[in-house]
Amino acid sequence: MKNNLGKLQIFSITNEDASKKKRIDVEYYQPFFEDVVKKVAGSKYELQKLEDVTLLISNGRTPSKDMYDEDNDQAGSVPIIKAGTASGRFVDLEKLEYAKADFSSGKKAQKGDIFVLSAAHQASYVGKNVSLLDVEPEQDTFFVGELICIRANQEKVLPEYLFGFLSSEVGYLLLNREKRGQTSHIYPEDVKTIPLPIPSLKDQQKIVSILSKAYAEKKQKEAEIKMILAKIDSFVLGELEIEIPESRGKMVYSVQSDLLLGGRLDAEYYNPFYNLFYEKIATGKYQLVKIADIATDIFQGVGKKETENPEFTLLKVKNIKKNNEIDFEDTEFVESVPENKILQKGDILSPFIGEAVRQCKFSVFYNDERKFTVDNNTGVIRIDSEKASSEYIAYTLNSEIGNIQLKNLIGGGGVPFLGSENAKNIKIPLPPISIQQKIVDRIKEQHNKARNLRQEAETVIAEAQKQTAEMIFA
């Protein structure tokens, strides 16, 4: 088999090893992991098990679908920390979702708690997301079953030190080693025995101060990134001379029955705000066109079929990122694809089915290294290059102009759905190609600034982790 570094290896284990560990999955016993454990054991500091320095190691409880507060308006509901809330280095309380008030996991989050992603379809993701709750929640806040909450015993270990260790490369490997099952889970009982060096509280504080300084610098750079990206919308609207209505419309309104004959029964679709919005964007400097008028094709992708001899690389919804980016690392494969569903340079990719539709992510495809296609939850908009720039269309769709139309078009059903027909009806202000390119160049410039800052932020963290690792394992 191959180890976590992708190197072939042959090894054996004894019955005694398997009985002692109560593990029969061969990956657990890779020499690679034993080398990691030896590195930890070589620290000059006392080695303890995770359970020896913590007060809580536990999963939360995931609300059933009908227990979520659909409006997310916080009225009579309780906040829930989900995997997406804890996907960065720090829990983002602005991304909380809400469940009905009668939901209770029995375990409330508190300042200093560390959350570890404990379930994922990709084995490499398990243990990868480690987040610290660095502020006290304003109200009782619960967490889902896909997260393990680790609460430090602060008489023995500082939460920030524990977080720094678990979010390091060594910490990730120790957590990832504990994965079980085809869908990859880690369980509280397994992680309790993870070994870690425990310096004195004084030495922990020295390590924490280095990490804290780096995290503060990273947060500052992330704030700059948010400011840069926030200004892009204003720039686009300014260039197009469009003013978005401030009011989101009436909360109470009536609809004539003959308007319902089109098949749309969701109230939000008929919100008067959207009529006002379309009137506003129609009065801009440039002609308003439908996507159908400038596209040569709009289609959804193919279903996935497993094959050991893949010919086509399959991009899925998860591969489409914000800021007009596509992730080509975590991909899958299909054996055959109809000719008309093979991606071409300049194709715009976007989620067409599922919750990701609400996130308004449109990205331009540029990759001729091999043949690509998309799955059937992903849509492709192929633009006529003589009429419009794909990059301009994607950037405009990612702005408020596209975001508001998505909310109008996808409806209020159980599963958000854009689809080809709805996508055709999205309206776009269309300046001359030269003006489109001017807008694209300016946006790219801002994205490059944001990308450089993001890289600088990650470099700061990497350097701090390297410095603290030397202090721990020297």
N, C-alpha and C positions, 0 to 999 in steps of 0.2 A: 504493500500500500504506500501512498504518498503521505508525508507528514504535513504540518501546517506551513512549511516552507516550500512545499511542492516537490520534495526530494523523496525518491524511492527508498524504502527501508524494509528490512526483515528483522523481526524480533520475536521473542517467546516470553511467555509468562507462566508462572506455576499455579497450581490449584490453590496453593496457600494464599497467593496474591489475590486471586479472584474471590476467595472466601472472605478474606480480611476486608477487602474494599466493597464487597457485595456488588461488584460490577463485572459484567461479562461482555461489555461492548469494547471491541479491540482498540478503538481510537483512544480510549482513556489511558491506555498503557504505553502510548508512544514514547520512545526514548526522548523525543523532543520535549515533552512535558516534564519528564523526569529531570532534564537539564534545567528547566525553568525553576523547578522546586529546589534543586541544588543551589541555584543562584540565590534564591530567597534565603535558604538555610545558611548561606555563606556570609550573610550580613553580620556586622559587629554587634547588632542589637538583639535583644531577647526575642525569640520566635514564639508567637502565640497563635492559637486558632481564632478565626473570626468570631466564633460564638463566645470566646472568653472575654472579648472586649466590647461586646454589644448588649443592648437591652432588648432589641427586637430584630428578628430576621423573618419576614413574612410577606406573602403575597396579599394583595387586597382582594376586592370582589368586583367583578364587572357587572354593571347593571344589564338587565335584559333590554332588548330593543324598545319595548313599550314603556320602560321606566325612564328613558331619557326625556328631558324637557325639550320638546321639538323647537320651541321658540327661543330657547337658550336665553330667556329674559331675566333669569335669576329670581323671579317672583315665586315664592313658596317652594324653592328647590335648593338642592345642596350642590356645591362645586365638586367636580371629579378631576383628579389628575390622571390623564391618559398617557399612552406611549408618546403621542405627539407633543404633549405638554412637557415631557421630560426627555426630549430628543437632543437637547443641547447640553452644555456643561452645567447649566443652571436651569432649574425648573422655571418655566415661563408661565407665570400666573395669569398673563393676558390671554393664554390659550386654553383656559379652563373650559370644560363643558359642564352641563348641569343635569342632575337627575332629580326625579320627584322627591319631595321631602320625606316620604316614608322609606326611601332607600337608605340603608346604613350598612357599611362593611364591618362595623365594630372596631375599625382601626383608623384613627385620624392622623393625618400628616401633621408634622410640626417642624419648626425651624431646626436645621441641622440634619434632617433625614436625607438619606442617600437612596436614590431610586435606580434600579438596574433592570434593563429590558430582559425579561426572562423567557420570552417566547417569540419565535420568528420562523418564517418559512425557509430562510437562508441561514445555515448553521453559523456562518461567519458573523451574522448580526447579533447573535446571542452574547450578552455581556458587553456589547460594543457601546451602547448608550448608557452612560453612567452620569446621573445628574444630581446636583446638590440643591436642596431647598434652603436658600440662604436668607430668606425672610420669613417672619411668622405670618401665616395666613390670617386674613382678617376675620374669617369665620371657620366653623368646622369644615374641614376639607378631607375628602376620602380619596382612595386611589384604586386603580383597577387590578384585576388578577394577572394581567400581562406584565406587571411590575413587581419586583421584590423590593420592599422597603428595608433598609438597614439603618438601625438607630444606634449610634455610638454611646457607650458608657463613658461619659465625659470625665469620669474620675480616672479612667485608664487611657483613653485615646481621644484626641480632638477630632470632631467630625470632619474638619477641613483636611487633616492629615489622612484620615481613612479614605476620604473622597479622592485625594491626590494619589494615593496608592492604587485604589481600585480602578481609577480612570487612566492609569499609566499603562504602558505596553505590557509590563509584567502582570499587572492586575487583570488586564483584559484576557491574557492567555490563561491565567488561573481560573477565571470565571468561565471562559469558553470551554475549558477542559471538562467542565461538569455537565455539558449538554447531554441530553438523552433523547431518544426517539427520532422518528423519521422527520417530524416537523420541528425538531430541535427545541427543547425546553431545558431550563435549569430550575432546580427546586430548592427551596430554603434549606431543607435537610442536608443537601449536598454541599452547598456553599458554606455551611457552618464550619466545616473542617478545613477551609482554605487557610494555609499558613501565611503569616505576615510578620515582618519585623516591627517591634514596638519600642521606639526610643523613649527616653524620659519625656515628660510633658514639656520640659524646657527645650530639649532638642527638637521635639515635634514642632514647637512654636517657631523655631528657626527655619525649619523646612516649610512650614505653612506661610511664613512671611514672604519667602521667595515666590511661592506659588500664587499667593494673594496679589502680590505686586504685578505678576504676569497676567492674572485674570482681570485685574483692574485695567491694565493697558489694553487687553483684548476687548473688554466691554467698551472702552472709549473708542476704539477703532470701529467696533460694530455700530456704535451710535453714529459715527461719521458716515458709515455705509448706509444706514437707514436714511440719513438726511440727503445723501446723494441720490438714492433711489427714489425718495419721496418727491424730489424736485423734477424728476423725469416727466411725471404726469403733467405738472404745471407747464413744462416746456412744450410738450406735445400739444396740449390744449391751446397754449398761447400762439404757437406757430399756425395752428389751424383756425385760430380766432373763434374758438368755441367756449362757451360758458355753461358749465353743468349746473342745473338747478340745485339749490341748496336743500329745499324741502323734499322729503322722501314721499310726499303724497298724503292723502287722507287715510285715517285708520278705518273710517266708516264710509262706504260709498255703495251705490246701487248699480246694477248692470241689467240692461234690457235683455229679455229672454232670447230675442232673435240673434243676439251676439254670441250666445252659447252654442249655436248650431254648428260652429266650427269644431266642436269636440273638446274644448278646453273648459274644465269645470273648476280649476284652481283659482281662488279669489285673487291671489297676488298678480296673476297675469293681466287682470283688468284694472290694476291700480292706476288711477289717473296720472300719477307721477310719470309713468312711462310715455304717455302721450306728450306731456310737457317736455320730457327729455328729448324725444324724437323731433319735436318742433325746434328745440334749441340747436341740436346738432345740424339740422337742415338749414339753419340761418348762418352757418359758418362761412368761411371765405371760399371753400371749395365744394365742388359737386359731391353729393352723397350718392354712393352706389351700393348695391347689394353684393355680397360675396359671390353670388351666382353669376353676376355680370362680369367678374374679372377672373373667375376660376375656370380651368379646363376640365377639372374633375374634383369631386368630393366623395370620399368613400371611407368605410370602416375596414379594419384589417381582417386577419384570418384567425381561426381557432388553432390552438397549439396541439401538435401531434409529436409525441416523444419519438426520438430517433437517435441512434448511436453514430450516425454518419450524416451530420447536418450539412445542408447546403446553404441555407439562409439563416441569417442572424435575426432573431425576433426581438423587437423593441416593445416594451409594455408601458402601461401608464406610469409605473414607478420610474421609468427611465427619463421621463419628461420633467425637467426641472424649471423653476422660475428663472426670470431674467434671460429668457431665450437660450437656455442651455439644455443639452441632452447628455445623459450618462451612458457611455458605451462600455462600461466595465462590467456591470451586473446584468448580463443578457442571457437569453435562452435561444433555442434553435427550432426550426421546422424543416422538414425534408423537401417539401414542394410548395410552391406558391404560384397562383395564377399570374401571368405576365403583367396584367393591369394593376396588380397590387404590390409590385416591386417598387421600392422607394426610388425617387429621383432627386437629384440636387435641387434645392429650393423648395421642396415640399414642406408645408407647415403641419406639424404634428400637435395634436391636442387630445386630452381625455374626452371621450364622447359619452361614456357610461360610468356611473359611480360617483362617490363623494368627491373625487378629485376634480370633477367638472366644475364644482363651485370655486375651486382655487384659481381659475382663470390662468391656465398655463398654455401658451402657444409658443412653440419653438421651431426654428428652421433647421431642416436636415441638410447637412453637408458632409458626406462621407462616401468615398468611392473605393474604399479598401476591399470591400466584399459586398455581396448582395444582402440587402436588408428589407424587412417588412415589419408590420406592426400587428399587434393582437386585435381581437375583435372588440375590445373596449376602447380602442384608440382610433381616432379619426385622422384623415389626411386631407388637407386642402391644397390642391395643386393650382398655383397662380399662373395666369398668362403673363409671361415676363415682358411682353410688349405693352401691357396695360398697367402693370404695377410691380413694385419691388416686394418680393416675399418678406424680406426683413422689415420693410415699412409696415406691411399688413400685420405681421406678427407683433411688432412693437405696439401698434395701435390697438390691436385686440387685447394686449396685456394691460392696456391703460384703462381708465375709468370708462372710456367709450365702449370697450368690449365687456368690461366687468358688469356694468349695469344691464347691458343687453342679455348677458348670460342669465342673470337673475330673472329677467322677464321671460326668456325663452325656455329654460329648462323645466319650469313648472314646479308644482308642489307635491309631486308624487313621492312614493316611498324611496325609489331609486332615481337620483338625478340623471336626466337623459338629455343630451344635446342632439346627437344624431345628424345625419347628412342634411335632411330637409330643414331642420332648424338652423343649421350652420349656413345654409344658402341664404337665409333671410337676414343675417347680421349685416348691418349697414356701416359703411366706412367712408369718411371724407377722403376724396381722392385728388390730391394736388398733382401737378406735372411731375414726371419722373425725377427731374432735377431737384425739385423741392423735397420729394420723398427721400432722395439720397442725402440731402442736407440734414434732414431730421435723423436719418439712420446714423450718419457719421457722428452727430452730436451725442446721440444716445449711446453708441458704442464707446465713445470717449468716457462717458460717465460710468458705464459698466466696467471698463478697464480700470478706472480709478478704484471702484468698489472691489474689483477682483484683486488688485494689488494690495489694498488694505486688508482684505480677508487673508491673503497669503502672509502678510506681515504679522497679523494677529496669531496665526497658527505657528509661525516661526518663533514668536515670543513664548508661546506655551511650550513648544518642543524644547527650546533652550532651557526653560525653567525646569522641565521634567528631567532633562539630561543632568542638570546641575544637582537636583535633589536625589536622583538615582545614584549619582556618584557619592553623595553624602550617606545614603542608606546602605549601598552595597560595596563601598570601598573596602 
